[in-house]
Amino acid sequence: MMMSALWVVVMLLGVTPWRSIHCLEVKQEKRLLVAMTLVPHADCRLIDAVCLDGSPPAYHLHGGLGSGARNWLLQFEGGGWCNDVASCAARSKTRRGSTRYMNKLEVFSGILSNDSTANPDFYDWNRVKLRYCDGASFGGDSEFLNSTTTLYFRGQRIWKAIVLDLLPKGLIQADKVLLSGCSAGGLATFLHCDDLTRFVPETATVKCISDAGFFLDVRDVSGQYTIRSFFSSLVSLQGVQKNLNPNCTSSYGLFAYQCFFPQHALSYIRTPYFILNSAYDVYQFHHIFVPPSADPRGRWYRCKLNPMACSPIQIAILQGFRNEMLKALESFEGSQNGGMFINSCFTHCQSELQEAWFGPNSPRLHNKTIAEVVGDWYFGRGMAKEVDCPYPCDSTCDDLIPSNQVLEGSQESPCQK
């Protein structure tokens, strides 16, 4: 009954200024629900910042309070990618490609929570969730048009339009800023971390964190570069390459598309950075390390369902992928302003999940939760580089993989996440 009443209010009032009915809280469930804001005039031809289907971009903003009123946390939403006309056309008819199909209320939890006991360092900041509807980690700038289909690849413009809309709401006076994101949204932070510094005061402290966005450029179990081929076609279709770091692309020459991979772009980012990732990331496990094309007989099915069902050979292969991730992070591990939390939990995206971010049963490294290590890094309170021992040594992990993750991994491509 309560949820129905909330929906009636939102539908009647439509998109309202963030200061009015910006948030609606369901006390019984202790959930903070934040209303959607559509970016005004984003679809005019001069701006042309639209979703795949031409609908306007959107975000959810919960205002800061007290000492956090001039601090901002911007969180990119994740949700896979599309790399060809067919998959992008299908995506444009879903919440991943159109604001018309999105929930108008979003739950803010974990790093987005406004509860000091659940999010001790960022609870009173202005917290924003940028909705994802372009299919290229907010990186493209192109379009596709034929007699039957029009697709707008405007992720780069969406990013800029949302930031410009937030400036008069206080971002232009920010003291501290943290750009974050999960999965495809985590990859987006690599694309836009340095760019954000152009919009805020030079005196502002700007840092970035990627959660489950460190997608590896590695061979799968069949020896193929499945994800490399996928990202190459994505970058080409959506016109992403011109928006990649120019220093990186000039270094990679004919293979400039590889700068879409975080491990190749990271060394060119000047802004302080934090990598939050599982060394056994479930999404990468299912789509990059062991994609359906590399396991036609389903020999990895039970292992994907539950790591305890993996054979010794499969565990050895997974340890090899962990080693690939640590190798890709070797140079970053020595950076002075960087931070890391690389745990051994079979999971994907931990910053917005309250039980993973900060709670009595949250994953820990050296008895510190993710929230504590991220806070120590951002505010310079102490050691902020934590790397877990190999699976299965970490007793703080909850390694039960949801069944829907397995179905995605065995039946779908990365564009359908």
C-alpha positions, 0 to 999 in steps of 0.5 A: 500500500505504501509503495502504491501511494508513492508511485501515485505521488510521483506519477501525478507530480512528474519530474520535480525539482530536487529540492521539493520531493527529491527523496521518499523514505519507506521507514518500515523497510529503512530504504531511501528512495530518490526520485528521478530528474530528467535533464531539461532541454538535453534533446535539443539539437545543439546539445543532443544528449539523449539515450539510445532511443532519443529519450532524455537522460536522467539522474537521481540526486539526494542533497547533502547536509551540514558539513557535507553540503559542499561535497559531491559523490557522483555514481555511474550506473552500470549495466553491460554494453551493446556492440552492434546495431541489433543488440543496441536496438533491442537495448533501446527498448529496455531500461538500459537504453531508454529513460521511458522504461526506467524506475522513477525511484531508485534505492540509495544504499551502501556508498549512496546511503544517508545513514551515518551508521551505514555510510560513515564518510559520505552519508551527508554528501550530495549523492547522485546516481547517473542513469545509464542508457547509452550502452558504451559506459557514457563514452560514445558520440555517434548515431546509426540511421537507416530506413527502419532504425535510428539509434543515438550513441550519445554517452559522452554528451549525456555525461556532460549534460548531467554535470552541467545540470548539476553545476547550478545545484551546487557542484560548481562550488564543490569542496570535495568530489568523488566520482564512482561507478559499478561495473560498466559504470565503474569502467566509465570512471576511467573515461571521465575521471580527469574530465571531471576536474574541468567542471569544478573549482581548482581548489576542490579535492577530486578523486575517483573509484571504480567498483567492479569496473577493472575489466581485463584484456585477457584470453578466455579459457579457449585461448580467444580474446573474446572481450577484446573483439567485443570492445573493439566493435563497441568502440567502432560502432559508438564512436568512442575512440575520439573520447578516449585518453589522447595520450593513451590512444597515441601510444596504442596507434592502430590498436587505440580501441584498447584504451577502453580497457581500464588496465591500459588507460589507468597509467594515463589518469592523473587524478587520484584513483581507487580500484575496488574489485574482486579477483574472482569477479563473477561477471568477468568469470562468466563473460570474459574468462569463461564466456558461453562461446568458450564452454559449449558443453557446459563443463563450467556450469556447476562451477559458475553456480557455486565455487565449491563445485569447481574441480581442482583444475578449474580452481587452478584456472581461476587462480591464473585469472586472479594472477592476471588481475594482480599483474595488471595492477602491479605498477598501480600498486606502487602509486602514491595517491592510489588505493585498492581493495582487491578481495577474493569473494565471488561477487560483482559490485560491492559499493552499492550493496549495503551488506558488502559496503559496511556492515557487521558481516561485510567482507574485510581485509586486515579487519577493515571493511570496504567503506573504511579502506575507501574512507582512509584513502580519500581522507588520507587517514592511513594505509589504503592498499589491500589485496586478499589472499587467494580463494578460499582463504577469506572467511569474510566472503559470502560466495553463494552466486545467485542463480540468475548470474549463472543463467546470464553467464551461460546464455548471454553475451556482455551486451545483455547484462 
